[in-house]
Amino acid sequence: MLSTLPGSWHCVRRYAAATGGPRSSSRLGPTLSLDHFLQRGRALSLYRTILRSTRRIRDPATRAETRRFAREEFERHRQVTDIGHIRYLLSTGKTEWESMERYIDGL
């Protein structure tokens, strides 16, 4: 009986299903796999760590340059979708930042 009423839930549900499934592109983009979702969180965490750590750099020009470089690197690799490559980039980025932090702490 619900399906025959105009504006009923059944009509709305059928309309929503016709626009695509859970894997369709929405205004937010395609749905991520669980592994991609987790790696995205790790990338954001590394980026936030880098930005927070740059606060310790005393020279404003050096601080700005370091932040600009980090952002450009993350933007340059934004379209990478291969999980193995993403893991490699995160591992390499973390290692490079840790070595940079030792240099910053020495200043």
Backbone hydrogen bonds in HBPLUS format (Angstrom, degrees):
<---DONOR---> <-ACCEPTOR-->    atom                        ^
c    i                          cat <-CA-CA->   ^        H-A-AA   ^      H-
h    n   atom  resd res      DA  || num        DHA   H-A  angle D-A-AA Bond
n    s   type  num  typ     dist DA aas  dist angle  dist       angle   num
A0004-THR N   A0001-MET O   3.25 MM   3  5.59 149.5  2.35 105.5 113.7     1
A0005-LEU N   A0002-LEU O   3.24 MM   3  5.55 151.3  2.33 107.6 115.4     2
A0008-SER N   A0005-LEU O   3.20 MM   3  5.38 143.5  2.34 134.6 128.9     3
A0012-VAL N   A0008-SER O   3.12 MM   4  6.47 158.7  2.17 151.0 157.3     4
A0013-ARG N   A0009-TRP O   2.75 MM   4  5.95 166.2  1.77 158.9 162.8     5
A0014-ARG N   A0010-HIS O   2.92 MM   4  6.07 160.6  1.96 146.8 152.1     6
A0015-TYR N   A0011-CYS O   2.98 MM   4  6.12 153.6  2.05 142.3 149.7     7
A0016-ALA N   A0012-VAL O   2.88 MM   4  6.16 158.1  1.93 152.7 158.6     8
A0017-ALA N   A0013-ARG O   2.93 MM   4  6.13 155.1  1.99 148.6 155.5     9
A0018-ALA N   A0014-ARG O   3.00 MM   4  6.15 140.5  2.16 139.7 150.1    10
A0019-THR N   A0016-ALA O   3.30 MM   3  5.44 145.1  2.43  98.9 108.1    11
A0020-GLY N   A0017-ALA O   3.37 MM   3  5.65 163.1  2.40 106.2 111.1    12
A0024-SER N   A0021-GLY O   3.16 MM   3  5.40 168.8  2.17 113.6 116.3    13
A0029-GLY N   A0026-SER O   3.08 MM   3  5.13 154.5  2.15 103.0 110.8    14
A0037-PHE N   A0033-SER O   2.85 MM   4  6.05 157.2  1.90 151.8 158.9    15
A0038-LEU N   A0034-LEU O   2.92 MM   4  6.20 157.3  1.98 151.4 156.6    16
A0039-GLN N   A0035-ASP O   2.97 MM   4  6.19 162.0  2.00 149.8 154.8    17
A0040-ARG N   A0036-HIS O   2.86 MM   4  5.99 150.7  1.94 146.5 154.8    18
A0041-GLY N   A0037-PHE O   3.12 MM   4  6.39 152.9  2.19 143.0 149.5    19
A0042-ARG N   A0038-LEU O   3.03 MM   4  6.38 150.0  2.12 144.3 152.7    20
A0043-ALA N   A0039-GLN O   2.88 MM   4  6.14 151.7  1.96 147.5 155.2    21
A0044-LEU N   A0040-ARG O   2.95 MM   4  6.22 161.7  1.98 151.3 155.8    22
A0045-SER N   A0041-GLY O   2.93 MM   4  6.06 152.2  2.00 142.2 150.4    23
A0046-LEU N   A0042-ARG O   2.94 MM   4  6.15 159.4  1.98 146.7 151.5    24
A0047-TYR N   A0043-ALA O   2.96 MM   4  6.18 161.0  2.00 149.2 154.6    25
A0048-ARG N   A0044-LEU O   2.92 MM   4  6.14 162.2  1.95 149.9 154.3    26
A0049-THR N   A0045-SER O   2.91 MM   4  6.11 155.9  1.97 147.7 154.8    27
A0050-ILE N   A0046-LEU O   2.95 MM   4  6.20 157.8  2.00 150.5 155.9    28
A0051-LEU N   A0047-TYR O   2.99 MM   4  6.29 165.6  2.01 152.4 156.0    29
A0052-ARG N   A0048-ARG O   2.89 MM   4  6.07 163.7  1.91 152.7 157.1    30
A0053-SER N   A0049-THR O   2.91 MM   4  6.03 157.0  1.97 147.0 153.8    31
A0054-THR N   A0050-ILE O   3.02 MM   4  6.23 138.7  2.19 147.0 157.4    32
A0055-ARG N   A0052-ARG O   3.22 MM   3  5.72 156.7  2.28 108.9 115.8    33
A0056-ARG N   A0053-SER O   3.17 MM   3  5.94 161.4  2.21 118.2 122.6    34
A0057-ILE N   A0054-THR O   3.02 MM   3  5.41 161.2  2.06 112.5 118.5    35
A0063-ARG N   A0059-ASP O   2.93 MM   4  6.15 160.6  1.97 156.9 163.2    36
A0064-ALA N   A0060-PRO O   2.93 MM   4  6.07 162.9  1.95 145.9 150.2    37
A0065-GLU N   A0061-ALA O   2.93 MM   4  6.10 157.7  1.98 145.2 151.9    38
A0066-THR N   A0062-THR O   2.90 MM   4  6.04 156.4  1.95 148.4 154.6    39
A0067-ARG N   A0063-ARG O   3.01 MM   4  6.26 162.5  2.04 150.8 155.3    40
A0068-ARG N   A0064-ALA O   2.89 MM   4  6.04 158.3  1.93 147.7 154.3    41
A0069-PHE N   A0065-GLU O   2.89 MM   4  6.05 158.8  1.93 147.0 152.7    42
A0070-ALA N   A0066-THR O   3.00 MM   4  6.22 163.0  2.03 149.6 153.9    43
A0071-ARG N   A0067-ARG O   2.98 MM   4  6.18 166.9  2.00 151.6 155.1    44
A0072-GLU N   A0068-ARG O   2.95 MM   4  6.13 162.6  1.98 150.4 155.4    45
A0073-GLU N   A0069-PHE O   2.97 MM   4  6.20 154.7  2.04 150.1 156.7    46
A0074-PHE N   A0070-ALA O   3.02 MM   4  6.30 163.3  2.05 154.7 158.7    47
A0075-GLU N   A0071-ARG O   2.84 MM   4  6.03 161.4  1.88 153.0 158.9    48
A0076-ARG N   A0072-GLU O   2.82 MM   4  5.87 150.3  1.90 142.4 150.9    49
A0077-HIS N   A0073-GLU O   3.28 MM   4  6.46 141.7  2.43 140.6 148.5    50
A0078-ARG N   A0075-GLU O   3.20 MM   3  4.96 166.8  2.22 104.3 106.5    51
A0080-VAL N   A0077-HIS O   3.27 MM   3  5.61 168.3  2.28 115.1 118.2    52
A0086-ILE N   A0082-ASP O   2.91 MM   4  6.19 155.8  1.96 154.5 162.4    53
A0087-ARG N   A0083-ILE O   2.92 MM   4  6.14 164.2  1.94 153.5 157.1    54
A0088-TYR N   A0084-GLY O   3.00 MM   4  6.21 155.0  2.06 142.5 149.7    55
A0089-LEU N   A0085-HIS O   2.87 MM   4  6.11 161.8  1.90 151.1 155.6    56
A0090-LEU N   A0086-ILE O   2.93 MM   4  6.17 161.4  1.96 153.7 158.4    57
A0091-SER N   A0087-ARG O   2.93 MM   4  6.08 161.2  1.96 148.7 154.2    58
A0092-THR N   A0088-TYR O   2.87 MM   4  6.02 167.6  1.88 154.4 158.2    59
A0093-GLY N   A0089-LEU O   2.81 MM   4  5.86 161.0  1.85 146.5 152.7    60
A0094-LYS N   A0090-LEU O   2.90 MM   4  5.99 159.2  1.95 145.7 151.2    61
A0095-THR N   A0091-SER O   3.03 MM   4  6.21 163.2  2.06 148.7 153.2    62
A0096-GLU N   A0092-THR O   2.89 MM   4  6.09 164.4  1.92 153.5 158.0    63
A0097-TRP N   A0093-GLY O   2.89 MM   4  6.03 157.5  1.94 146.4 152.9    64
A0098-GLU N   A0094-LYS O   2.93 MM   4  6.12 157.7  1.98 149.0 155.0    65
A0099-SER N   A0095-THR O   3.10 MM   4  6.38 154.7  2.17 147.8 153.8    66
A0100-MET N   A0096-GLU O   2.98 MM   4  6.20 148.3  2.08 142.5 151.9    67
A0101-GLU N   A0097-TRP O   2.78 MM   4  6.04 149.9  1.87 151.4 159.8    68
A0102-ARG N   A0098-GLU O   3.25 MM   4  6.52 150.6  2.34 140.2 146.4    69
A0103-TYR N   A0100-MET O   3.04 MM   3  5.07 119.7  2.41  95.3 110.4    70
A0104-ILE N   A0100-MET O   2.88 MM   4  6.24 154.8  1.94 150.5 158.2    71
A0105-ASP N   A0101-GLU O   2.83 MM   4  6.03 165.5  1.85 156.8 159.8    72
A0106-GLY N   A0102-ARG O   3.22 MM   4  6.29 133.9  2.44 130.5 141.5    73
A0106-GLY N   A0103-TYR O   3.15 MM   3  5.12 129.9  2.41  93.5 107.0    74
A0107-LEU N   A0104-ILE O   3.07 MM   3  5.37 155.4  2.13 107.6 115.3    75
